[in-house]
Amino acid sequence: MPVSRHTGQIPESTWTLTFREMTEPWKGAVGCLGVAVFFAMTIGIISWQAVEQPPEEWVLRGRDAGMLWERGRGALLLRALPAGRPVLAIAVGSVPATEPPPPRDRCWHDGRQFCYSWEEDAELRLALEPPAAPGTECYSVRWTPLRPDVTLKDCFSMANVSWYGGPSIRAQRWPLNGAESPAQPLVSGDLSANPDGFGPLLERFFLGSTGVTVTVAPDVSLLLSLESHQQFCLETPAGRAEPLHYQLCVSTDVAAARRHTASAPARTPPDTALLGSPIWRYHGPEGSAAKIKRGLRSLVRRLKRHRLQEGVVALGEHGTAVLAAADLVPSGRRKRQAPALVEPLELSITLSPYAGIASPLFQRSLRGGEAAGYWLSRQPRPGASSIPLLTTWKGQLCARLNVTSEAALGWYLARAQQLRQALGATYVAFEGVEGNSFLEQDVPAPAELEGDGYTEALAAALATLGNGTIVSAGSRSSHLPLFVQMRPLRSDWSHAGLKGLIPSVLHYSLLGYNFFIPDAVGGSEAGATPGDPELFVRWLQIVTFLPVMAFGTPPWLCCDTWVLNLTRQCIQRHRDFVVPLLLKYSEEWQSLGYPIFRPAWWLSPTDPAAFTIEDEFLIGDEVLVAPITEKGQTWRDIYLPGEGHLWLDTNTARVFDGGTTLRNYSASLAEVPVFVKTS
């Protein structure tokens, strides 16, 4: 039988009596021991915090990914689960980097959110969002400043990540890791007026090779900086206390990430008849309507003589204005004369939303009436009349169409339609669609015209003119039935010239603008090698595989008979081989939103070698074009994407394995390497 034991506490009096009976030296020893224990515990706690505590701490976890806070540099990390594959590192600015947020703070009750405040600086809110597509996971990132002088800035690392998307730039790169730009508003612009700015095509969308996307809300005032091979940064304007809000999504790989972002409004292609029609730009006399008509007829005769009598003759803005001012069609009986100007070719005319201050219409608007609201104006003071916002266009002081006025848009569209009919034009091109005039003048803009609101509103209005419309810029308008004219390129071999053509093709198509018109063969801006026959041929070989072939200098003026014959062959190859491919993959673009012109990583989304290839492109999944872009070179290395696939060389009829690189592939000046996927 077990012996029962007393379970009560030891009597306190025993301890008290014992302590009282201690001598003074013993009491001192016990006190010193207590102090020593206290210091030992303090040092242990500090050592544990400094050494034992992990440098990274989970702040929000989803099913397929999660976000961590890195204490050392003050960064948000995005990692894929379950293996913890690094996806993205975001260096956080304007908040104390040494203050680590706890795993849970004000949103501890909601497992799908994380909230933390840096006192007197900023508040961060991370939130899991409903999945945009199967296999992807998205996070909302929202910074809110707590003081007016706080500038929010998040920088996205380029270490082990290749980035695509964003704005077009003068010397286009693919990926954009090699680009350099100071912090400036993320707004489309005219590169001829501001070469260091952003170009005419721009979306607030960035795609990383690790399968991550960064999408910025359209209502966020934003500056973008590009630091070559280091990082790109999103930043709010100083002194405006505006939030920084964007969405992060992570997918299994870069191609899956692009496919998952294809949701958009219903997509409609423009007039596909233009795909098989080369464009011949008119550069003849424009001093009068009579000289223009004679020049157009002369160009058509020469095209016929050289057996190039099909296509479109493009008349510039000045020539269009001269013909319009001549009042070619005052009555119905003259309405059918204009088409004879370029028959059997078709005519394209050019307009812009600008009006010179000396023009009759602008002068009438100064006298009041409905026309007074046709132009963008500064915000008037209470009780004062509006003042037109004057800007510069092609060296002249001008006013710009007010796209927020229904009356102004109605008048402008009716005028364009009338000119189109009067001049017998099949296509109408609109220049000057890009840019924010208020931002350029440092004047507050109406809310609807913040950022690229002007470009978006004007493109939507111009789309109502029909699918034969060409615009010079794009922002949130890739779904519209519009052709987009690419920016001018230099007549040389640099990234501002020929080397920038394929990166521009991939950039436009990645952002959804598949129906673009490339710059004229050979480049339209003066460069280091004007009139170079080799440059013309290599340029021609690339343009053969693009949506539209455009020419500024006719081949019989730039080069010899061999180049002229090659031009005819390329035009025929474009019609017979390329156009059917474009029509096939345009159906896929309409239904799924996939780009028609695709980078090598589309078929090799996990191969790092494919992430930086900027001199090859795919048409759909079945044709690879790998032209020569180096002066004097007749060989190159060619990466064949898609491990497990087979590629047929159209020049030699040899078959090669995908996922391999052909070293020192020979391509004479008469050849362009093209491969067709057979399996």
C-alpha positions as CSV (number, residue, x, y, z in Angstrom):
1,M,0.0,0.0,0.0
2,P,1.5,3.3,-1.1
3,V,2.6,5.7,1.6
4,S,0.8,9.0,1.4
5,R,2.9,12.1,1.1
6,H,2.1,15.7,2.2
7,T,1.5,17.8,-0.9
8,G,1.2,21.2,0.7
9,Q,3.6,24.1,0.3
10,I,6.7,24.4,2.5
11,P,5.9,26.7,5.3
12,E,7.1,30.2,4.6
13,S,8.2,30.8,8.1
14,T,11.0,28.2,7.6
15,W,12.5,30.2,4.7
16,T,12.0,33.5,6.6
17,L,13.7,32.1,9.8
18,T,16.6,30.7,7.8
19,F,17.2,34.0,6.0
20,R,17.1,35.9,9.3
21,E,19.6,33.6,10.8
22,M,22.1,34.2,7.9
23,T,25.2,36.2,8.7
24,E,25.8,39.5,6.8
25,P,28.5,38.0,4.5
26,W,26.1,35.3,3.4
27,K,23.3,37.8,2.7
28,G,25.8,39.8,0.5
29,A,26.7,36.7,-1.4
30,V,23.1,35.9,-2.2
31,G,22.5,39.4,-3.4
32,C,25.5,39.3,-5.7
33,L,24.3,36.0,-7.1
34,G,21.0,37.5,-7.9
35,V,22.5,40.4,-9.8
36,A,24.8,38.0,-11.7
37,V,21.8,35.8,-12.7
38,F,19.9,38.9,-13.9
39,F,22.8,40.1,-16.1
40,A,23.3,36.6,-17.5
41,M,19.6,36.3,-18.4
42,T,19.7,39.8,-20.1
43,I,22.8,38.9,-22.1
44,G,21.2,35.6,-23.1
45,I,18.1,37.3,-24.3
46,I,20.0,39.8,-26.4
47,S,22.2,37.1,-27.8
48,W,19.2,35.1,-28.8
49,Q,17.6,38.0,-30.5
50,A,20.8,38.9,-32.4
51,V,22.0,35.4,-33.3
52,E,19.2,32.8,-32.9
53,Q,16.3,34.9,-34.4
54,P,16.0,34.2,-38.2
55,P,16.8,37.1,-40.5
56,E,13.5,36.4,-42.5
57,E,10.0,36.2,-41.0
58,W,6.8,35.1,-42.7
59,V,4.2,37.8,-42.7
60,L,1.6,36.3,-45.1
61,R,1.2,32.8,-46.6
62,G,-1.1,31.6,-49.3
63,R,-1.5,28.2,-50.8
64,D,1.1,28.5,-53.5
65,A,3.3,31.3,-52.3
66,G,4.1,33.6,-49.4
67,M,5.6,36.9,-48.4
68,L,8.4,37.4,-45.9
69,W,10.1,40.4,-44.3
70,E,13.9,40.5,-44.4
71,R,15.2,42.4,-41.4
72,G,18.7,43.2,-42.6
73,R,17.9,45.4,-45.6
74,G,14.2,46.1,-45.0
75,A,12.8,44.1,-47.9
76,L,9.7,42.1,-48.8
77,L,10.4,38.7,-50.3
78,L,8.0,36.7,-52.4
79,R,8.6,32.9,-52.5
80,A,6.8,30.0,-54.1
81,L,5.7,27.1,-52.0
82,P,6.2,24.4,-50.9
83,A,10.0,24.5,-51.7
84,G,10.4,28.2,-51.0
85,R,11.7,29.1,-54.5
86,P,12.8,32.8,-54.6
87,V,10.5,34.7,-56.9
88,L,11.0,38.4,-56.0
89,A,12.8,40.8,-53.7
90,I,11.3,44.3,-53.1
91,A,13.6,46.8,-51.3
92,V,11.3,49.1,-49.3
93,G,12.1,52.8,-49.2
94,S,11.1,55.6,-46.8
95,V,10.5,53.4,-43.8
96,P,13.0,52.2,-41.1
97,A,14.6,49.1,-42.4
98,T,15.8,48.0,-38.9
99,E,12.4,47.8,-37.4
100,P,11.1,44.3,-38.1
101,P,7.3,44.0,-38.2
102,P,5.9,41.2,-36.0
103,P,4.2,38.2,-37.7
104,R,0.8,39.6,-36.9
105,D,-0.3,43.1,-36.1
106,R,-3.6,45.0,-36.6
107,C,-5.0,42.4,-39.0
108,W,-4.1,39.4,-36.8
109,H,-7.8,38.3,-36.9
110,D,-7.8,38.0,-40.7
111,G,-5.4,35.3,-42.0
112,R,-5.6,36.7,-45.5
113,Q,-4.2,40.1,-44.6
114,F,-1.1,41.6,-42.9
115,C,-1.1,45.1,-41.6
116,Y,1.7,47.1,-40.1
117,S,2.4,50.8,-39.4
118,W,5.7,52.5,-39.1
119,E,4.8,55.3,-36.7
120,E,4.6,58.7,-38.4
121,D,5.9,57.2,-41.7
122,A,3.7,54.8,-43.6
123,E,1.3,51.9,-43.3
124,L,1.6,48.7,-45.2
125,R,-1.3,46.4,-46.0
126,L,-0.7,43.1,-47.8
127,A,-3.7,41.0,-48.8
128,L,-4.4,37.7,-50.6
129,E,-6.7,38.3,-53.5
130,P,-9.0,35.8,-55.3
131,P,-7.0,33.8,-57.9
132,A,-7.1,35.4,-61.3
133,A,-6.6,32.0,-63.0
134,P,-5.9,28.4,-61.9
135,G,-2.3,28.0,-60.9
136,T,-1.7,31.6,-60.0
137,E,-1.8,33.4,-56.7
138,C,-2.1,37.2,-56.3
139,Y,-1.3,39.7,-53.5
140,S,-2.4,43.3,-53.1
141,V,0.3,45.6,-51.8
142,R,-0.8,49.0,-50.6
143,W,1.3,51.6,-48.9
144,T,-0.3,54.7,-47.4
145,P,1.8,57.6,-46.2
146,L,1.1,59.0,-42.7
147,R,2.9,62.3,-43.4
148,P,2.7,64.6,-46.4
149,D,6.4,64.6,-46.9
150,V,6.7,60.8,-47.1
151,T,7.7,59.5,-50.6
152,L,6.9,55.9,-51.1
153,K,9.3,53.9,-53.1
154,D,9.5,50.2,-53.8
155,C,12.4,48.8,-55.8
156,F,12.2,45.4,-57.6
157,S,15.5,43.6,-57.8
158,M,17.0,42.4,-61.1
159,A,19.3,39.9,-59.4
160,N,18.4,36.5,-61.0
161,V,15.3,38.0,-62.6
162,S,14.8,39.2,-66.2
163,W,12.1,41.8,-66.5
164,Y,9.8,42.7,-69.4
165,G,7.0,45.1,-70.1
166,G,6.5,48.6,-68.9
167,P,7.3,51.6,-71.2
168,S,8.9,51.7,-74.6
169,I,12.2,53.6,-74.7
170,R,14.5,55.0,-77.3
171,A,17.0,52.2,-77.3
172,Q,14.7,49.3,-76.6
173,R,16.1,46.4,-74.6
174,W,14.8,42.8,-74.1
175,P,14.8,42.2,-71.2
176,L,14.7,45.8,-69.8
177,N,17.4,44.9,-67.3
178,G,19.9,46.7,-69.5
179,A,17.9,50.0,-69.7
180,E,18.7,53.1,-67.7
181,S,16.3,55.9,-66.9
182,P,16.0,58.5,-64.0
183,A,12.8,58.6,-62.0
184,Q,10.1,60.2,-64.2
185,P,6.4,60.0,-64.6
186,L,5.2,56.7,-66.0
187,V,3.4,58.4,-68.9
188,S,3.7,57.8,-72.7
189,G,5.6,60.5,-74.6
190,D,7.2,61.6,-77.9
191,L,10.8,60.3,-78.1
192,S,11.6,62.8,-80.8
193,A,10.9,65.7,-78.4
194,N,12.3,64.0,-75.3
195,P,14.8,61.2,-76.2
196,D,15.4,60.4,-72.6
197,G,11.7,60.0,-71.7
198,F,9.4,57.1,-72.2
199,G,8.0,56.2,-75.6
200,P,4.5,56.1,-77.1
201,L,3.6,52.6,-76.0
202,L,3.3,51.9,-72.3
203,E,1.5,49.7,-69.9
204,R,1.7,49.5,-66.1
205,F,2.6,45.9,-66.3
206,F,5.9,44.2,-65.6
207,L,6.7,40.5,-66.1
208,G,9.5,38.7,-64.4
209,S,11.3,35.5,-65.6
210,T,10.6,33.9,-62.2
211,G,6.9,33.8,-63.1
212,V,5.9,37.0,-61.2
213,T,3.9,40.0,-62.5
214,V,3.7,43.5,-61.1
215,T,0.6,45.4,-62.2
216,V,0.0,49.0,-61.0
217,A,-3.5,50.4,-60.6
218,P,-4.3,53.1,-63.3
219,D,-5.3,55.7,-60.7
220,V,-1.9,55.7,-58.9
221,S,0.3,58.7,-59.7
222,L,3.6,57.0,-60.4
223,L,7.2,57.6,-61.2
224,L,9.4,54.9,-62.7
225,S,13.2,54.6,-62.6
226,L,15.4,52.0,-64.3
227,E,18.8,51.2,-62.8
228,S,20.7,49.1,-65.3
229,H,21.1,45.4,-64.1
230,Q,20.2,46.4,-60.5
231,Q,16.6,47.3,-60.0
232,F,13.6,49.2,-61.2
233,C,11.7,51.4,-58.8
234,L,8.0,52.5,-58.5
235,E,7.7,55.8,-56.6
236,T,5.0,58.3,-55.7
237,P,5.4,62.0,-56.4
238,A,7.0,64.0,-53.6
239,G,4.9,66.1,-51.3
240,R,1.5,64.8,-52.5
241,A,0.9,62.1,-49.8
242,E,-0.5,59.7,-52.3
243,P,-0.7,55.9,-51.8
244,L,1.3,53.3,-53.7
245,H,-0.8,50.4,-54.8
246,Y,0.0,47.5,-57.0
247,Q,-0.7,43.8,-57.4
248,L,1.8,40.9,-57.4
249,C,0.9,37.6,-59.0
250,V,3.0,34.5,-59.0
251,S,2.7,31.5,-61.4
252,T,4.8,28.4,-62.1
253,D,6.9,30.0,-64.8
254,V,7.2,33.1,-67.0
255,A,5.1,31.8,-69.9
256,A,2.3,30.7,-67.5
257,A,2.4,34.1,-65.8
258,R,1.8,35.9,-69.2
259,R,-1.0,33.5,-70.1
260,H,-2.7,34.1,-66.8
261,T,-2.8,37.9,-67.4
262,A,-4.5,37.6,-70.7
263,S,-8.0,38.5,-69.4
264,A,-9.2,41.7,-71.0
265,P,-12.2,43.2,-72.7
266,A,-13.3,41.6,-76.0
267,R,-10.5,42.0,-78.5
268,T,-11.1,43.0,-82.1
269,P,-8.5,43.0,-84.8
270,P,-8.1,45.9,-87.3
271,D,-8.5,45.6,-91.0
272,T,-6.4,42.6,-91.8
273,A,-6.4,43.5,-95.5
274,L,-3.5,45.9,-94.6
275,L,-1.4,42.9,-93.6
276,G,-0.7,42.0,-97.2
277,S,-0.2,45.5,-98.4
278,P,3.2,47.2,-98.3
279,I,3.1,50.9,-97.3
280,W,5.1,53.4,-99.4
281,R,5.6,56.7,-97.7
282,Y,5.4,59.8,-99.9
283,H,8.4,62.1,-99.5
284,G,7.9,64.2,-102.6
285,P,7.1,67.9,-103.1
286,E,4.4,69.3,-100.8
287,G,4.4,73.0,-101.6
288,S,1.0,73.0,-103.1
289,A,-1.9,70.7,-103.8
290,A,-1.0,70.5,-107.5
291,K,2.6,69.5,-106.6
292,I,1.4,66.8,-104.2
293,K,-0.9,65.3,-106.8
294,R,1.9,65.3,-109.4
295,G,4.3,63.7,-106.9
296,L,1.8,61.0,-105.9
297,R,1.1,60.1,-109.5
298,S,4.9,60.0,-110.2
299,L,5.4,57.7,-107.2
300,V,2.7,55.3,-108.5
301,R,4.2,55.3,-112.0
302,R,7.6,54.3,-110.6
303,L,6.0,51.6,-108.4
304,K,4.3,50.2,-111.5
305,R,7.5,50.3,-113.5
306,H,9.3,48.3,-110.9
307,R,6.4,45.8,-110.6
308,L,5.5,47.0,-107.1
309,Q,2.1,48.3,-108.0
310,E,0.2,46.9,-105.0
311,G,0.0,48.4,-101.5
312,V,-0.7,51.7,-99.8
313,V,0.7,55.2,-100.4
314,A,1.0,57.1,-97.1
315,L,0.7,60.8,-97.2
316,G,2.1,62.7,-94.1
317,E,0.3,65.3,-92.0
318,H,1.5,68.3,-93.9
319,G,0.6,66.9,-97.3
320,T,-2.8,65.9,-96.0
321,A,-3.4,69.5,-94.6
322,V,-2.4,71.0,-98.0
323,L,-4.8,68.8,-99.9
324,A,-7.6,69.5,-97.4
325,A,-7.1,73.2,-97.5
326,A,-7.3,73.1,-101.3
327,D,-11.0,72.1,-101.0
328,L,-10.7,69.3,-103.4
329,V,-14.4,68.3,-103.2
330,P,-16.7,71.3,-102.9
331,S,-19.5,69.3,-104.5
332,G,-20.6,65.8,-105.3
333,R,-19.4,66.0,-108.9
334,R,-15.7,66.1,-107.8
335,K,-16.0,63.4,-105.2
336,R,-14.7,60.6,-107.4
337,Q,-11.6,62.4,-108.7
338,A,-9.4,62.0,-105.7
339,P,-9.0,58.2,-105.8
340,A,-7.3,58.5,-109.2
341,L,-4.3,60.0,-107.3
342,V,-2.9,56.6,-106.4
343,E,-4.8,54.0,-108.3
344,P,-4.4,51.0,-108.4
345,L,-2.8,51.5,-104.9
346,E,-4.7,52.7,-101.9
347,L,-4.2,56.0,-100.0
348,S,-3.5,56.7,-96.3
349,I,-3.8,60.2,-94.9
350,T,-2.4,61.6,-91.7
351,L,-4.0,63.8,-89.0
352,S,-3.2,64.9,-85.5
353,P,-5.2,66.3,-82.5
354,Y,-3.2,69.6,-82.8
355,A,-4.2,72.9,-84.3
356,G,-1.8,75.8,-84.9
357,I,-2.6,79.0,-83.2
358,A,-2.8,80.7,-86.7
359,S,-5.4,78.2,-88.0
360,P,-8.8,79.7,-88.8
361,L,-10.6,77.3,-86.5
362,F,-8.5,78.2,-83.5
363,Q,-8.8,81.9,-84.2
364,R,-12.6,81.5,-84.2
365,S,-12.5,79.7,-80.9
366,L,-10.9,82.7,-79.3
367,R,-14.0,84.7,-80.1
368,G,-16.2,82.3,-78.0
369,G,-19.0,80.1,-78.9
370,E,-19.0,76.3,-79.0
371,A,-15.6,76.1,-80.6
372,A,-14.1,77.6,-77.5
373,G,-14.3,74.3,-75.7
374,Y,-12.6,72.3,-78.5
375,W,-9.1,72.7,-77.0
376,L,-7.5,71.7,-73.7
377,S,-7.5,74.6,-71.3
378,R,-6.0,75.5,-68.0
379,Q,-8.3,75.2,-65.1
380,P,-9.8,78.7,-64.7
381,R,-10.2,80.6,-61.5
382,P,-13.8,81.0,-60.2
383,G,-15.6,83.5,-62.4
384,A,-12.8,83.7,-65.0
385,S,-12.8,82.3,-68.6
386,S,-10.7,79.3,-69.5
387,I,-7.3,79.8,-71.2
388,P,-6.1,77.4,-73.9
389,L,-3.2,75.2,-72.9
390,L,-0.7,75.9,-75.6
391,T,2.0,73.4,-76.5
392,T,4.6,72.7,-79.2
393,W,3.9,70.2,-82.1
394,K,6.5,69.8,-84.9
395,G,8.1,73.1,-84.0
396,Q,4.9,75.2,-84.0
397,L,2.8,76.6,-81.1
398,C,-0.5,74.7,-81.0
399,A,-3.6,73.9,-79.1
400,R,-4.6,70.3,-78.5
401,L,-8.0,68.7,-79.0
402,N,-10.1,68.5,-75.8
403,V,-11.0,64.8,-75.6
404,T,-13.3,65.4,-72.6
405,S,-15.7,67.4,-74.7
406,E,-18.3,65.4,-76.6
407,A,-18.8,68.4,-78.9
408,A,-15.0,68.6,-79.7
409,L,-14.8,64.8,-80.3
410,G,-17.9,64.9,-82.5
411,W,-16.5,67.7,-84.6
412,Y,-13.0,66.1,-84.9
413,L,-14.3,62.7,-85.9
414,A,-16.7,64.1,-88.4
415,R,-13.9,66.2,-89.9
416,A,-11.7,63.1,-90.2
417,Q,-14.4,61.1,-91.8
418,Q,-15.1,63.9,-94.3
419,L,-11.4,64.2,-95.3
420,R,-11.2,60.4,-95.6
421,Q,-14.1,60.4,-98.0
422,A,-13.0,63.5,-99.8
423,L,-9.5,62.3,-100.5
424,G,-10.5,58.8,-101.3
425,A,-8.4,57.4,-98.4
426,T,-8.7,53.8,-97.2
427,Y,-6.7,54.4,-94.0
428,V,-6.3,57.3,-91.7
429,A,-3.2,57.6,-89.4
430,F,-3.3,59.8,-86.3
431,E,0.0,61.2,-85.0
432,G,0.5,62.9,-81.6
433,V,-1.8,60.6,-79.7
434,E,0.8,60.1,-76.9
435,G,1.7,62.4,-74.1
436,N,0.2,64.4,-71.3
437,S,0.1,68.1,-72.2
438,F,-0.7,69.1,-68.6
439,L,2.3,67.2,-67.2
440,E,4.6,68.7,-69.8
441,Q,3.4,72.2,-68.8
442,D,3.5,71.4,-65.1
443,V,-0.2,72.3,-64.8
444,P,-2.8,70.4,-62.8
445,A,-4.8,68.1,-65.1
446,P,-8.5,67.2,-64.8
447,A,-9.0,63.9,-63.0
448,E,-10.0,62.0,-66.2
449,L,-6.8,63.1,-68.0
450,E,-4.3,62.1,-65.3
451,G,-1.5,59.9,-66.4
452,D,-2.3,58.4,-69.9
453,G,-6.0,59.4,-69.7
454,Y,-5.7,61.5,-72.8
455,T,-4.1,58.7,-74.9
456,E,-6.7,56.2,-73.7
457,A,-9.7,58.5,-74.3
458,L,-8.5,59.6,-77.8
459,A,-7.8,56.0,-78.9
460,A,-11.2,54.9,-77.8
461,A,-12.8,57.7,-79.8
462,L,-10.7,57.0,-83.0
463,A,-11.6,53.4,-82.9
464,T,-15.2,54.4,-83.8
465,L,-13.9,55.5,-87.2
466,G,-13.5,51.9,-88.3
467,N,-10.9,49.3,-88.4
468,G,-8.7,51.2,-91.0
469,T,-7.4,53.5,-88.3
470,I,-3.8,53.8,-87.3
471,V,-2.6,55.5,-84.1
472,S,0.8,56.5,-82.9
473,A,0.5,55.4,-79.3
474,G,-1.1,52.8,-77.0
475,S,-2.1,52.6,-73.3
476,R,-4.9,50.4,-72.1
477,S,-6.1,50.2,-75.7
478,S,-4.7,46.9,-77.0
479,H,-8.2,45.4,-77.3
480,L,-9.3,48.1,-79.8
481,P,-9.4,47.5,-83.6
482,L,-6.5,49.8,-84.2
483,F,-3.1,49.6,-85.9
484,V,-0.3,51.1,-83.9
485,Q,2.5,52.9,-85.7
486,M,5.9,52.0,-84.1
487,R,8.2,54.9,-83.1
488,P,10.8,56.0,-85.6
489,L,14.2,54.3,-85.5
490,R,17.7,55.5,-86.4
491,S,19.2,54.5,-89.7
492,D,22.1,52.5,-88.0
493,W,22.9,49.2,-86.3
494,S,22.4,50.4,-82.7
495,H,19.6,49.6,-80.2
496,A,18.1,53.0,-81.3
497,G,18.2,51.5,-84.8
498,L,18.1,48.0,-86.2
499,K,19.1,46.2,-83.0
500,G,16.1,47.8,-81.2
501,L,13.6,46.4,-83.8
502,I,13.1,42.9,-82.4
503,P,13.1,44.0,-78.8
504,S,10.3,46.5,-79.8
505,V,8.4,43.7,-81.6
506,L,8.5,41.5,-78.5
507,H,7.6,44.4,-76.2
508,Y,4.6,45.5,-78.3
509,S,3.3,42.0,-78.7
510,L,3.8,41.1,-75.0
511,L,1.6,44.0,-74.0
512,G,-1.1,43.0,-76.4
513,Y,-0.4,45.3,-79.4
514,N,0.1,42.7,-82.1
515,F,-1.1,44.8,-85.1
516,F,1.7,47.3,-85.3
517,I,3.3,49.0,-88.2
518,P,7.1,48.9,-87.9
519,D,9.2,51.9,-88.9
520,A,10.3,52.1,-92.6
521,V,12.9,49.7,-93.8
522,G,16.3,51.2,-93.1
523,G,15.0,53.5,-90.4
524,S,13.4,57.0,-90.8
525,E,15.7,59.0,-88.5
526,A,19.1,60.0,-89.6
527,G,21.8,57.7,-88.3
528,A,25.4,56.8,-88.6
529,T,25.0,54.8,-91.8
530,P,22.3,56.3,-94.0
531,G,21.9,54.7,-97.4
532,D,23.7,51.5,-96.3
533,P,22.5,48.7,-98.6
534,E,23.5,46.0,-96.1
535,L,21.5,47.7,-93.4
536,F,18.5,48.0,-95.8
537,V,18.7,44.2,-96.6
538,R,19.0,43.0,-93.0
539,W,16.1,45.4,-92.0
540,L,14.0,44.1,-94.9
541,Q,14.6,40.5,-93.8
542,I,13.1,41.2,-90.4
543,V,10.2,43.3,-91.6
544,T,9.2,40.5,-93.9
545,F,8.0,38.5,-90.9
546,L,6.1,41.4,-89.2
547,P,2.5,42.5,-89.7
548,V,3.1,45.2,-92.2
549,M,6.0,46.1,-94.5
550,A,6.7,49.8,-94.7
551,F,9.1,51.7,-96.9
552,G,10.4,55.2,-96.7
553,T,13.2,55.2,-99.3
554,P,12.2,53.0,-102.3
555,P,14.7,50.2,-103.0
556,W,15.5,51.5,-106.5
557,L,16.8,54.7,-104.9
558,C,18.8,53.2,-102.0
559,C,20.3,50.1,-103.6
560,D,21.0,48.2,-106.8
561,T,18.9,45.8,-108.9
562,W,19.7,42.8,-106.7
563,V,18.1,44.5,-103.7
564,L,15.1,45.6,-105.8
565,N,14.5,41.9,-106.8
566,L,15.0,40.8,-103.2
567,T,12.4,43.4,-102.1
568,R,9.9,41.8,-104.5
569,Q,10.7,38.3,-103.2
570,C,10.3,39.4,-99.6
571,I,6.9,41.1,-100.3
572,Q,5.7,37.9,-101.9
573,R,7.0,35.7,-99.1
574,H,5.2,38.0,-96.6
575,R,1.9,37.6,-98.4
576,D,2.2,33.8,-99.0
577,F,3.8,32.6,-95.8
578,V,3.6,35.2,-93.1
579,V,0.1,36.7,-93.5
580,P,-1.7,33.2,-93.1
581,L,0.3,32.7,-89.9
582,L,-0.8,36.1,-88.6
583,L,-4.4,35.4,-89.4
584,K,-4.2,32.0,-87.7
585,Y,-2.7,33.3,-84.5
586,S,-4.9,36.5,-84.4
587,E,-7.8,34.1,-83.7
588,E,-5.8,32.8,-80.7
589,W,-5.1,36.3,-79.6
590,Q,-8.8,37.2,-79.8
591,S,-9.9,34.1,-77.8
592,L,-7.0,33.7,-75.3
593,G,-5.1,37.0,-75.4
594,Y,-1.7,35.4,-76.2
595,P,0.9,37.4,-78.1
596,I,1.4,36.6,-81.7
597,F,5.1,37.4,-81.7
598,R,6.7,35.5,-78.9
599,P,10.1,35.3,-77.2
600,A,12.1,32.2,-77.0
601,W,11.1,31.6,-73.4
602,W,7.5,31.0,-74.5
603,L,8.5,27.5,-75.4
604,S,11.4,27.2,-72.9
605,P,10.0,29.0,-69.8
606,T,12.4,27.5,-67.3
607,D,15.6,27.8,-69.3
608,P,17.7,30.8,-68.2
609,A,19.4,30.8,-71.6
610,A,16.1,31.9,-73.2
611,F,15.4,34.8,-70.9
612,T,17.9,37.2,-72.5
613,I,17.6,36.4,-76.2
614,E,16.7,39.7,-78.0
615,D,17.6,38.9,-81.6
616,E,15.1,36.0,-82.3
617,F,11.3,35.8,-82.2
618,L,8.6,33.2,-82.7
619,I,5.4,33.6,-84.8
620,G,3.0,31.7,-82.7
621,D,4.4,28.4,-81.6
622,E,5.6,27.1,-85.0
623,V,8.0,29.5,-86.7
624,L,11.3,30.9,-85.4
625,V,13.0,33.8,-87.1
626,A,16.6,34.5,-86.2
627,P,18.0,37.3,-88.4
628,I,21.4,38.9,-88.5
629,T,21.6,42.2,-86.7
630,E,25.4,42.8,-86.7
631,K,27.0,44.8,-89.5
632,G,29.3,42.7,-91.7
633,Q,28.4,39.4,-90.0
634,T,27.4,36.3,-92.0
635,W,27.0,33.9,-89.1
636,R,25.4,33.7,-85.6
637,D,24.4,31.4,-82.8
638,I,20.8,30.4,-82.8
639,Y,18.9,29.1,-79.8
640,L,16.1,26.6,-80.7
641,P,13.6,26.6,-77.9
642,G,11.3,23.9,-76.7
643,E,13.1,20.8,-75.5
644,G,11.5,17.7,-77.0
645,H,10.4,19.5,-80.2
646,L,12.0,19.3,-83.7
647,W,12.8,22.3,-85.9
648,L,13.1,22.2,-89.7
649,D,15.6,24.6,-91.2
650,T,13.9,26.2,-94.2
651,N,17.2,27.1,-95.8
652,T,18.9,23.6,-95.7
653,A,15.9,21.2,-94.9
654,R,17.9,19.9,-92.0
655,V,16.1,19.0,-88.7
656,F,17.4,20.0,-85.3
657,D,16.4,19.3,-81.7
658,G,14.7,21.9,-79.6
659,G,16.4,23.1,-76.4
660,T,19.7,23.3,-78.2
661,T,22.0,26.1,-79.6
662,L,23.3,26.0,-83.1
663,R,26.8,27.5,-83.0
664,N,28.2,29.6,-85.9
665,Y,25.2,29.2,-88.2
666,S,26.0,30.6,-91.6
667,A,23.7,33.2,-93.1
668,S,24.8,35.1,-96.1
669,L,23.4,38.6,-97.0
670,A,20.8,36.9,-99.1
671,E,19.6,34.6,-96.3
672,V,17.6,34.9,-93.2
673,P,17.5,31.9,-90.8
674,V,13.9,30.6,-90.4
675,F,12.9,27.4,-88.7
676,V,9.5,25.6,-88.7
677,K,8.5,23.4,-85.8
678,T,7.6,20.0,-87.0
679,S,6.7,18.3,-83.7
